[in-house]
Amino acid sequence: MHPPLIYPTILRMHPWFGQPEEELLPGRPEDYRVEQQAKDWFVVRDPGGQVVHSGLGPVQILAARDV
């Protein structure tokens, strides 16, 4: 049996130069909220409502086990 992942969530951001940027996040993917603020601008909030990303999109919240 494997120990639980400390950072089980991946925030995949808008690609730069053809490569997507990714950031590891603690907590479950379903605990994060993606808000579209404008046509191409997205904000991602953590379970406490703090902004963890604000920028060009689209963005994705993914389970690390699925990547």
mmCIF file of the N, C-alpha and C atoms, coordinates in Angstrom:
data_MODEL
# 
_entry.id   MODEL 
# 
loop_
_atom_site.group_PDB 
_atom_site.id 
_atom_site.type_symbol 
_atom_site.label_atom_id 
_atom_site.label_alt_id 
_atom_site.label_comp_id 
_atom_site.label_asym_id 
_atom_site.label_entity_id 
_atom_site.label_seq_id 
_atom_site.pdbx_PDB_ins_code 
_atom_site.Cartn_x 
_atom_site.Cartn_y 
_atom_site.Cartn_z 
_atom_site.occupancy 
_atom_site.B_iso_or_equiv 
_atom_site.pdbx_formal_charge 
_atom_site.auth_seq_id 
_atom_site.auth_comp_id 
_atom_site.auth_asym_id 
_atom_site.auth_atom_id 
_atom_site.pdbx_PDB_model_num 
ATOM 1   N N  . MET A 1 1  ? 0.840   -1.179 0.000   1.00 0.00 ? 1  MET A N  1 
ATOM 2   C CA . MET A 1 1  ? 0.000   0.000  0.000   1.00 0.00 ? 1  MET A CA 1 
ATOM 3   C C  . MET A 1 1  ? 0.887   1.244  0.000   1.00 0.00 ? 1  MET A C  1 
ATOM 4   N N  . HIS A 1 2  ? 0.530   2.212  -0.845  1.00 0.00 ? 2  HIS A N  1 
ATOM 5   C CA . HIS A 1 2  ? 1.303   3.439  -0.947  1.00 0.00 ? 2  HIS A CA 1 
ATOM 6   C C  . HIS A 1 2  ? 0.790   4.472  0.054   1.00 0.00 ? 2  HIS A C  1 
ATOM 7   N N  . PRO A 1 3  ? 1.680   5.291  0.596   1.00 0.00 ? 3  PRO A N  1 
ATOM 8   C CA . PRO A 1 3  ? 1.220   6.367  1.486   1.00 0.00 ? 3  PRO A CA 1 
ATOM 9   C C  . PRO A 1 3  ? 0.429   7.401  0.685   1.00 0.00 ? 3  PRO A C  1 
ATOM 10  N N  . PRO A 1 4  ? -0.445  8.153  1.341   1.00 0.00 ? 4  PRO A N  1 
ATOM 11  C CA . PRO A 1 4  ? -1.217  9.168  0.610   1.00 0.00 ? 4  PRO A CA 1 
ATOM 12  C C  . PRO A 1 4  ? -0.307  10.257 0.062   1.00 0.00 ? 4  PRO A C  1 
ATOM 13  N N  . LEU A 1 5  ? -0.691  10.811 -1.075  1.00 0.00 ? 5  LEU A N  1 
ATOM 14  C CA . LEU A 1 5  ? 0.083   11.887 -1.683  1.00 0.00 ? 5  LEU A CA 1 
ATOM 15  C C  . LEU A 1 5  ? -0.051  13.161 -0.857  1.00 0.00 ? 5  LEU A C  1 
ATOM 16  N N  . ILE A 1 6  ? 1.055   13.853 -0.633  1.00 0.00 ? 6  ILE A N  1 
ATOM 17  C CA . ILE A 1 6  ? 1.018   15.124 0.094   1.00 0.00 ? 6  ILE A CA 1 
ATOM 18  C C  . ILE A 1 6  ? 0.432   16.202 -0.808  1.00 0.00 ? 6  ILE A C  1 
ATOM 19  N N  . TYR A 1 7  ? 0.774   16.161 -2.081  1.00 0.00 ? 7  TYR A N  1 
ATOM 20  C CA . TYR A 1 7  ? 0.263   17.121 -3.057  1.00 0.00 ? 7  TYR A CA 1 
ATOM 21  C C  . TYR A 1 7  ? -0.491  16.353 -4.135  1.00 0.00 ? 7  TYR A C  1 
ATOM 22  N N  . PRO A 1 8  ? -1.738  15.960 -3.843  1.00 0.00 ? 8  PRO A N  1 
ATOM 23  C CA . PRO A 1 8  ? -2.471  15.109 -4.785  1.00 0.00 ? 8  PRO A CA 1 
ATOM 24  C C  . PRO A 1 8  ? -3.159  15.854 -5.921  1.00 0.00 ? 8  PRO A C  1 
ATOM 25  N N  . THR A 1 9  ? -2.961  17.171 -6.001  1.00 0.00 ? 9  THR A N  1 
ATOM 26  C CA . THR A 1 9  ? -3.662  17.975 -6.994  1.00 0.00 ? 9  THR A CA 1 
ATOM 27  C C  . THR A 1 9  ? -2.666  18.735 -7.858  1.00 0.00 ? 9  THR A C  1 
ATOM 28  N N  . ILE A 1 10 ? -2.966  18.838 -9.143  1.00 0.00 ? 10 ILE A N  1 
ATOM 29  C CA . ILE A 1 10 ? -2.130  19.591 -10.077 1.00 0.00 ? 10 ILE A CA 1 
ATOM 30  C C  . ILE A 1 10 ? -2.970  20.706 -10.688 1.00 0.00 ? 10 ILE A C  1 
ATOM 31  N N  . LEU A 1 11 ? -2.425  21.898 -10.649 1.00 0.00 ? 11 LEU A N  1 
ATOM 32  C CA . LEU A 1 11 ? -3.010  23.032 -11.361 1.00 0.00 ? 11 LEU A CA 1 
ATOM 33  C C  . LEU A 1 11 ? -2.259  23.148 -12.677 1.00 0.00 ? 11 LEU A C  1 
ATOM 34  N N  . ARG A 1 12 ? -2.970  22.914 -13.775 1.00 0.00 ? 12 ARG A N  1 
ATOM 35  C CA . ARG A 1 12 ? -2.359  23.040 -15.105 1.00 0.00 ? 12 ARG A CA 1 
ATOM 36  C C  . ARG A 1 12 ? -2.804  24.376 -15.689 1.00 0.00 ? 12 ARG A C  1 
ATOM 37  N N  . MET A 1 13 ? -1.809  25.215 -15.978 1.00 0.00 ? 13 MET A N  1 
ATOM 38  C CA . MET A 1 13 ? -2.077  26.571 -16.443 1.00 0.00 ? 13 MET A CA 1 
ATOM 39  C C  . MET A 1 13 ? -1.851  26.694 -17.946 1.00 0.00 ? 13 MET A C  1 
ATOM 40  N N  . HIS A 1 14 ? -2.167  27.854 -18.445 1.00 0.00 ? 14 HIS A N  1 
ATOM 41  C CA . HIS A 1 14 ? -2.025  28.166 -19.863 1.00 0.00 ? 14 HIS A CA 1 
ATOM 42  C C  . HIS A 1 14 ? -0.600  27.850 -20.339 1.00 0.00 ? 14 HIS A C  1 
ATOM 43  N N  . PRO A 1 15 ? -0.464  27.169 -21.475 1.00 0.00 ? 15 PRO A N  1 
ATOM 44  C CA . PRO A 1 15 ? 0.880   26.829 -21.965 1.00 0.00 ? 15 PRO A CA 1 
ATOM 45  C C  . PRO A 1 15 ? 1.670   28.051 -22.419 1.00 0.00 ? 15 PRO A C  1 
ATOM 46  N N  . TRP A 1 16 ? 2.955   28.013 -22.152 1.00 0.00 ? 16 TRP A N  1 
ATOM 47  C CA . TRP A 1 16 ? 3.896   29.027 -22.632 1.00 0.00 ? 16 TRP A CA 1 
ATOM 48  C C  . TRP A 1 16 ? 4.891   28.322 -23.527 1.00 0.00 ? 16 TRP A C  1 
ATOM 49  N N  . PHE A 1 17 ? 5.082   28.823 -24.717 1.00 0.00 ? 17 PHE A N  1 
ATOM 50  C CA . PHE A 1 17 ? 6.015   28.237 -25.685 1.00 0.00 ? 17 PHE A CA 1 
ATOM 51  C C  . PHE A 1 17 ? 5.707   26.763 -25.920 1.00 0.00 ? 17 PHE A C  1 
ATOM 52  N N  . GLY A 1 18 ? 4.405   26.420 -25.928 1.00 0.00 ? 18 GLY A N  1 
ATOM 53  C CA . GLY A 1 18 ? 3.989   25.062 -26.241 1.00 0.00 ? 18 GLY A CA 1 
ATOM 54  C C  . GLY A 1 18 ? 4.013   24.086 -25.080 1.00 0.00 ? 18 GLY A C  1 
ATOM 55  N N  . GLN A 1 19 ? 4.478   24.494 -23.910 1.00 0.00 ? 19 GLN A N  1 
ATOM 56  C CA . GLN A 1 19 ? 4.548   23.614 -22.742 1.00 0.00 ? 19 GLN A CA 1 
ATOM 57  C C  . GLN A 1 19 ? 3.603   24.117 -21.656 1.00 0.00 ? 19 GLN A C  1 
ATOM 58  N N  . PRO A 1 20 ? 2.703   23.253 -21.175 1.00 0.00 ? 20 PRO A N  1 
ATOM 59  C CA . PRO A 1 20 ? 1.830   23.705 -20.090 1.00 0.00 ? 20 PRO A CA 1 
ATOM 60  C C  . PRO A 1 20 ? 2.629   23.883 -18.798 1.00 0.00 ? 20 PRO A C  1 
ATOM 61  N N  . GLU A 1 21 ? 2.260   24.898 -18.036 1.00 0.00 ? 21 GLU A N  1 
ATOM 62  C CA . GLU A 1 21 ? 2.863   25.086 -16.716 1.00 0.00 ? 21 GLU A CA 1 
ATOM 63  C C  . GLU A 1 21 ? 2.007   24.336 -15.718 1.00 0.00 ? 21 GLU A C  1 
ATOM 64  N N  . GLU A 1 22 ? 2.663   23.684 -14.758 1.00 0.00 ? 22 GLU A N  1 
ATOM 65  C CA . GLU A 1 22 ? 1.942   22.924 -13.748 1.00 0.00 ? 22 GLU A CA 1 
ATOM 66  C C  . GLU A 1 22 ? 2.473   23.268 -12.366 1.00 0.00 ? 22 GLU A C  1 
ATOM 67  N N  . GLU A 1 23 ? 1.559   23.275 -11.393 1.00 0.00 ? 23 GLU A N  1 
ATOM 68  C CA . GLU A 1 23 ? 1.922   23.536 -10.014 1.00 0.00 ? 23 GLU A CA 1 
ATOM 69  C C  . GLU A 1 23 ? 1.243   22.491 -9.132  1.00 0.00 ? 23 GLU A C  1 
ATOM 70  N N  . LEU A 1 24 ? 1.996   21.907 -8.219  1.00 0.00 ? 24 LEU A N  1 
ATOM 71  C CA . LEU A 1 24 ? 1.427   20.947 -7.283  1.00 0.00 ? 24 LEU A CA 1 
ATOM 72  C C  . LEU A 1 24 ? 0.711   21.690 -6.175  1.00 0.00 ? 24 LEU A C  1 
ATOM 73  N N  . LEU A 1 25 ? -0.464  21.183 -5.797  1.00 0.00 ? 25 LEU A N  1 
ATOM 74  C CA . LEU A 1 25 ? -1.263  21.804 -4.754  1.00 0.00 ? 25 LEU A CA 1 
ATOM 75  C C  . LEU A 1 25 ? -1.655  20.768 -3.704  1.00 0.00 ? 25 LEU A C  1 
ATOM 76  N N  . PRO A 1 26 ? -1.702  21.173 -2.436  1.00 0.00 ? 26 PRO A N  1 
ATOM 77  C CA . PRO A 1 26 ? -2.172  20.244 -1.394  1.00 0.00 ? 26 PRO A CA 1 
ATOM 78  C C  . PRO A 1 26 ? -3.696  20.134 -1.443  1.00 0.00 ? 26 PRO A C  1 
ATOM 79  N N  . GLY A 1 27 ? -4.213  19.090 -0.893  1.00 0.00 ? 27 GLY A N  1 
ATOM 80  C CA . GLY A 1 27 ? -5.666  18.927 -0.835  1.00 0.00 ? 27 GLY A CA 1 
ATOM 81  C C  . GLY A 1 27 ? -6.231  18.228 -2.057  1.00 0.00 ? 27 GLY A C  1 
ATOM 82  N N  . ARG A 1 28 ? -7.522  17.998 -2.006  1.00 0.00 ? 28 ARG A N  1 
ATOM 83  C CA . ARG A 1 28 ? -8.210  17.273 -3.083  1.00 0.00 ? 28 ARG A CA 1 
ATOM 84  C C  . ARG A 1 28 ? -8.596  18.215 -4.223  1.00 0.00 ? 28 ARG A C  1 
ATOM 85  N N  . PRO A 1 29 ? -8.596  17.702 -5.438  1.00 0.00 ? 29 PRO A N  1 
ATOM 86  C CA . PRO A 1 29 ? -8.969  18.544 -6.586  1.00 0.00 ? 29 PRO A CA 1 
ATOM 87  C C  . PRO A 1 29 ? -10.344 19.194 -6.423  1.00 0.00 ? 29 PRO A C  1 
ATOM 88  N N  . GLU A 1 30 ? -11.290 18.482 -5.862  1.00 0.00 ? 30 GLU A N  1 
ATOM 89  C CA . GLU A 1 30 ? -12.649 19.016 -5.734  1.00 0.00 ? 30 GLU A CA 1 
ATOM 90  C C  . GLU A 1 30 ? -12.749 20.152 -4.711  1.00 0.00 ? 30 GLU A C  1 
ATOM 91  N N  . ASP A 1 31 ? -11.682 20.382 -3.941  1.00 0.00 ? 31 ASP A N  1 
ATOM 92  C CA . ASP A 1 31 ? -11.680 21.475 -2.969  1.00 0.00 ? 31 ASP A CA 1 
ATOM 93  C C  . ASP A 1 31 ? -11.313 22.819 -3.593  1.00 0.00 ? 31 ASP A C  1 
ATOM 94  N N  . TYR A 1 32 ? -10.858 22.812 -4.838  1.00 0.00 ? 32 TYR A N  1 
ATOM 95  C CA . TYR A 1 32 ? -10.437 24.043 -5.519  1.00 0.00 ? 32 TYR A CA 1 
ATOM 96  C C  . TYR A 1 32 ? -11.543 24.538 -6.438  1.00 0.00 ? 32 TYR A C  1 
ATOM 97  N N  . ARG A 1 33 ? -11.622 25.855 -6.593  1.00 0.00 ? 33 ARG A N  1 
ATOM 98  C CA . ARG A 1 33 ? -12.667 26.470 -7.403  1.00 0.00 ? 33 ARG A CA 1 
ATOM 99  C C  . ARG A 1 33 ? -12.026 27.318 -8.500  1.00 0.00 ? 33 ARG A C  1 
ATOM 100 N N  . VAL A 1 34 ? -12.470 27.111 -9.726  1.00 0.00 ? 34 VAL A N  1 
ATOM 101 C CA . VAL A 1 34 ? -11.991 27.894 -10.869 1.00 0.00 ? 34 VAL A CA 1 
ATOM 102 C C  . VAL A 1 34 ? -13.092 28.882 -11.243 1.00 0.00 ? 34 VAL A C  1 
ATOM 103 N N  . GLU A 1 35 ? -12.712 30.158 -11.317 1.00 0.00 ? 35 GLU A N  1 
ATOM 104 C CA . GLU A 1 35 ? -13.656 31.218 -11.671 1.00 0.00 ? 35 GLU A CA 1 
ATOM 105 C C  . GLU A 1 35 ? -13.147 31.923 -12.925 1.00 0.00 ? 35 GLU A C  1 
ATOM 106 N N  . GLN A 1 36 ? -14.001 32.046 -13.922 1.00 0.00 ? 36 GLN A N  1 
ATOM 107 C CA . GLN A 1 36 ? -13.636 32.793 -15.118 1.00 0.00 ? 36 GLN A CA 1 
ATOM 108 C C  . GLN A 1 36 ? -14.012 34.249 -14.891 1.00 0.00 ? 36 GLN A C  1 
ATOM 109 N N  . GLN A 1 37 ? -13.005 35.131 -14.842 1.00 0.00 ? 37 GLN A N  1 
ATOM 110 C CA . GLN A 1 37 ? -13.215 36.539 -14.546 1.00 0.00 ? 37 GLN A CA 1 
ATOM 111 C C  . GLN A 1 37 ? -13.455 37.372 -15.803 1.00 0.00 ? 37 GLN A C  1 
ATOM 112 N N  . ALA A 1 38 ? -12.879 36.955 -16.905 1.00 0.00 ? 38 ALA A N  1 
ATOM 113 C CA . ALA A 1 38 ? -13.031 37.624 -18.201 1.00 0.00 ? 38 ALA A CA 1 
ATOM 114 C C  . ALA A 1 38 ? -12.863 36.555 -19.272 1.00 0.00 ? 38 ALA A C  1 
ATOM 115 N N  . LYS A 1 39 ? -12.893 36.965 -20.533 1.00 0.00 ? 39 LYS A N  1 
ATOM 116 C CA . LYS A 1 39 ? -12.833 35.988 -21.627 1.00 0.00 ? 39 LYS A CA 1 
ATOM 117 C C  . LYS A 1 39 ? -11.672 35.000 -21.474 1.00 0.00 ? 39 LYS A C  1 
ATOM 118 N N  . ASP A 1 40 ? -10.486 35.483 -21.213 1.00 0.00 ? 40 ASP A N  1 
ATOM 119 C CA . ASP A 1 40 ? -9.310  34.613 -21.117 1.00 0.00 ? 40 ASP A CA 1 
ATOM 120 C C  . ASP A 1 40 ? -8.620  34.694 -19.750 1.00 0.00 ? 40 ASP A C  1 
ATOM 121 N N  . TRP A 1 41 ? -9.311  35.190 -18.729 1.00 0.00 ? 41 TRP A N  1 
ATOM 122 C CA . TRP A 1 41 ? -8.681  35.384 -17.417 1.00 0.00 ? 41 TRP A CA 1 
ATOM 123 C C  . TRP A 1 41 ? -9.382  34.514 -16.373 1.00 0.00 ? 41 TRP A C  1 
ATOM 124 N N  . PHE A 1 42 ? -8.585  33.713 -15.661 1.00 0.00 ? 42 PHE A N  1 
ATOM 125 C CA . PHE A 1 42 ? -9.135  32.767 -14.701 1.00 0.00 ? 42 PHE A CA 1 
ATOM 126 C C  . PHE A 1 42 ? -8.490  32.947 -13.330 1.00 0.00 ? 42 PHE A C  1 
ATOM 127 N N  . VAL A 1 43 ? -9.288  32.720 -12.303 1.00 0.00 ? 43 VAL A N  1 
ATOM 128 C CA . VAL A 1 43 ? -8.810  32.755 -10.925 1.00 0.00 ? 43 VAL A CA 1 
ATOM 129 C C  . VAL A 1 43 ? -9.095  31.389 -10.309 1.00 0.00 ? 43 VAL A C  1 
ATOM 130 N N  . VAL A 1 44 ? -8.101  30.847 -9.597  1.00 0.00 ? 44 VAL A N  1 
ATOM 131 C CA . VAL A 1 44 ? -8.261  29.576 -8.894  1.00 0.00 ? 44 VAL A CA 1 
ATOM 132 C C  . VAL A 1 44 ? -8.157  29.864 -7.406  1.00 0.00 ? 44 VAL A C  1 
ATOM 133 N N  . ARG A 1 45 ? -9.147  29.383 -6.651  1.00 0.00 ? 45 ARG A N  1 
ATOM 134 C CA . ARG A 1 45 ? -9.176  29.590 -5.202  1.00 0.00 ? 45 ARG A CA 1 
ATOM 135 C C  . ARG A 1 45 ? -9.033  28.256 -4.469  1.00 0.00 ? 45 ARG A C  1 
ATOM 136 N N  . ASP A 1 46 ? -8.278  28.310 -3.363  1.00 0.00 ? 46 ASP A N  1 
ATOM 137 C CA . ASP A 1 46 ? -8.084  27.114 -2.543  1.00 0.00 ? 46 ASP A CA 1 
ATOM 138 C C  . ASP A 1 46 ? -9.295  26.916 -1.631  1.00 0.00 ? 46 ASP A C  1 
ATOM 139 N N  . PRO A 1 47 ? -9.282  25.859 -0.815  1.00 0.00 ? 47 PRO A N  1 
ATOM 140 C CA . PRO A 1 47 ? -10.445 25.584 0.036   1.00 0.00 ? 47 PRO A CA 1 
ATOM 141 C C  . PRO A 1 47 ? -10.792 26.727 0.995   1.00 0.00 ? 47 PRO A C  1 
ATOM 142 N N  . GLY A 1 48 ? -9.805  27.550 1.374   1.00 0.00 ? 48 GLY A N  1 
ATOM 143 C CA . GLY A 1 48 ? -10.054 28.670 2.266   1.00 0.00 ? 48 GLY A CA 1 
ATOM 144 C C  . GLY A 1 48 ? -10.465 29.940 1.545   1.00 0.00 ? 48 GLY A C  1 
ATOM 145 N N  . GLY A 1 49 ? -10.552 29.909 0.212   1.00 0.00 ? 49 GLY A N  1 
ATOM 146 C CA . GLY A 1 49 ? -10.950 31.067 -0.566  1.00 0.00 ? 49 GLY A CA 1 
ATOM 147 C C  . GLY A 1 49 ? -9.796  31.941 -1.018  1.00 0.00 ? 49 GLY A C  1 
ATOM 148 N N  . GLN A 1 50 ? -8.564  31.565 -0.657  1.00 0.00 ? 50 GLN A N  1 
ATOM 149 C CA . GLN A 1 50 ? -7.397  32.332 -1.077  1.00 0.00 ? 50 GLN A CA 1 
ATOM 150 C C  . GLN A 1 50 ? -7.091  32.073 -2.558  1.00 0.00 ? 50 GLN A C  1 
ATOM 151 N N  . VAL A 1 51 ? -6.638  33.103 -3.255  1.00 0.00 ? 51 VAL A N  1 
ATOM 152 C CA . VAL A 1 51 ? -6.279  32.974 -4.669  1.00 0.00 ? 51 VAL A CA 1 
ATOM 153 C C  . VAL A 1 51 ? -4.923  32.274 -4.778  1.00 0.00 ? 51 VAL A C  1 
ATOM 154 N N  . VAL A 1 52 ? -4.883  31.160 -5.517  1.00 0.00 ? 52 VAL A N  1 
ATOM 155 C CA . VAL A 1 52 ? -3.619  30.456 -5.764  1.00 0.00 ? 52 VAL A CA 1 
ATOM 156 C C  . VAL A 1 52 ? -3.115  30.691 -7.183  1.00 0.00 ? 52 VAL A C  1 
ATOM 157 N N  . HIS A 1 53 ? -4.008  31.193 -8.049  1.00 0.00 ? 53 HIS A N  1 
ATOM 158 C CA . HIS A 1 53 ? -3.614  31.524 -9.421  1.00 0.00 ? 53 HIS A CA 1 
ATOM 159 C C  . HIS A 1 53 ? -4.581  32.555 -9.958  1.00 0.00 ? 53 HIS A C  1 
ATOM 160 N N  . SER A 1 54 ? -4.037  33.525 -10.667 1.00 0.00 ? 54 SER A N  1 
ATOM 161 C CA . SER A 1 54 ? -4.841  34.509 -11.377 1.00 0.00 ? 54 SER A CA 1 
ATOM 162 C C  . SER A 1 54 ? -4.093  34.822 -12.659 1.00 0.00 ? 54 SER A C  1 
ATOM 163 N N  . GLY A 1 55 ? -4.656  34.428 -13.792 1.00 0.00 ? 55 GLY A N  1 
ATOM 164 C CA . GLY A 1 55 ? -3.953  34.660 -15.039 1.00 0.00 ? 55 GLY A CA 1 
ATOM 165 C C  . GLY A 1 55 ? -4.682  34.114 -16.243 1.00 0.00 ? 55 GLY A C  1 
ATOM 166 N N  . LEU A 1 56 ? -3.956  34.097 -17.351 1.00 0.00 ? 56 LEU A N  1 
ATOM 167 C CA . LEU A 1 56 ? -4.515  33.613 -18.609 1.00 0.00 ? 56 LEU A CA 1 
ATOM 168 C C  . LEU A 1 56 ? -4.959  32.167 -18.482 1.00 0.00 ? 56 LEU A C  1 
ATOM 169 N N  . GLY A 1 57 ? -5.959  31.829 -19.210 1.00 0.00 ? 57 GLY A N  1 
ATOM 170 C CA . GLY A 1 57 ? -6.472  30.472 -19.192 1.00 0.00 ? 57 GLY A CA 1 
ATOM 171 C C  . GLY A 1 57 ? -6.595  29.944 -20.598 1.00 0.00 ? 57 GLY A C  1 
ATOM 172 N N  . PRO A 1 58 ? -7.146  28.778 -20.670 1.00 0.00 ? 58 PRO A N  1 
ATOM 173 C CA . PRO A 1 58 ? -7.853  28.079 -19.610 1.00 0.00 ? 58 PRO A CA 1 
ATOM 174 C C  . PRO A 1 58 ? -6.896  27.421 -18.622 1.00 0.00 ? 58 PRO A C  1 
ATOM 175 N N  . VAL A 1 59 ? -7.447  27.030 -17.471 1.00 0.00 ? 59 VAL A N  1 
ATOM 176 C CA . VAL A 1 59 ? -6.709  26.292 -16.456 1.00 0.00 ? 59 VAL A CA 1 
ATOM 177 C C  . VAL A 1 59 ? -7.481  25.020 -16.144 1.00 0.00 ? 59 VAL A C  1 
ATOM 178 N N  . GLN A 1 60 ? -6.768  24.044 -15.587 1.00 0.00 ? 60 GLN A N  1 
ATOM 179 C CA . GLN A 1 60 ? -7.402  22.792 -15.190 1.00 0.00 ? 60 GLN A CA 1 
ATOM 180 C C  . GLN A 1 60 ? -6.927  22.418 -13.801 1.00 0.00 ? 60 GLN A C  1 
ATOM 181 N N  . ILE A 1 61 ? -7.810  21.821 -13.015 1.00 0.00 ? 61 ILE A N  1 
ATOM 182 C CA . ILE A 1 61 ? -7.461  21.222 -11.736 1.00 0.00 ? 61 ILE A CA 1 
ATOM 183 C C  . ILE A 1 61 ? -7.558  19.718 -11.941 1.00 0.00 ? 61 ILE A C  1 
ATOM 184 N N  . LEU A 1 62 ? -6.451  19.024 -11.742 1.00 0.00 ? 62 LEU A N  1 
ATOM 185 C CA . LEU A 1 62 ? -6.377  17.590 -12.029 1.00 0.00 ? 62 LEU A CA 1 
ATOM 186 C C  . LEU A 1 62 ? -5.907  16.801 -10.815 1.00 0.00 ? 62 LEU A C  1 
ATOM 187 N N  . ALA A 1 63 ? -6.356  15.574 -10.709 1.00 0.00 ? 63 ALA A N  1 
ATOM 188 C CA . ALA A 1 63 ? -5.824  14.657 -9.695  1.00 0.00 ? 63 ALA A CA 1 
ATOM 189 C C  . ALA A 1 63 ? -4.462  14.176 -10.187 1.00 0.00 ? 63 ALA A C  1 
ATOM 190 N N  . ALA A 1 64 ? -3.453  14.242 -9.335  1.00 0.00 ? 64 ALA A N  1 
ATOM 191 C CA . ALA A 1 64 ? -2.095  13.839 -9.720  1.00 0.00 ? 64 ALA A CA 1 
ATOM 192 C C  . ALA A 1 64 ? -2.058  12.392 -10.204 1.00 0.00 ? 64 ALA A C  1 
ATOM 193 N N  . ARG A 1 65 ? -2.891  11.563 -9.646  1.00 0.00 ? 65 ARG A N  1 
ATOM 194 C CA . ARG A 1 65 ? -2.889  10.144 -10.037 1.00 0.00 ? 65 ARG A CA 1 
ATOM 195 C C  . ARG A 1 65 ? -3.357  9.939  -11.474 1.00 0.00 ? 65 ARG A C  1 
ATOM 196 N N  . ASP A 1 66 ? -4.077  10.922 -12.028 1.00 0.00 ? 66 ASP A N  1 
ATOM 197 C CA . ASP A 1 66 ? -4.623  10.809 -13.384 1.00 0.00 ? 66 ASP A CA 1 
ATOM 198 C C  . ASP A 1 66 ? -3.720  11.417 -14.453 1.00 0.00 ? 66 ASP A C  1 
ATOM 199 N N  . VAL A 1 67 ? -2.603  11.995 -14.051 1.00 0.00 ? 67 VAL A N  1 
ATOM 200 C CA . VAL A 1 67 ? -1.729  12.694 -15.010 1.00 0.00 ? 67 VAL A CA 1 
ATOM 201 C C  . VAL A 1 67 ? -0.606  11.776 -15.435 1.00 0.00 ? 67 VAL A C  1 
# 
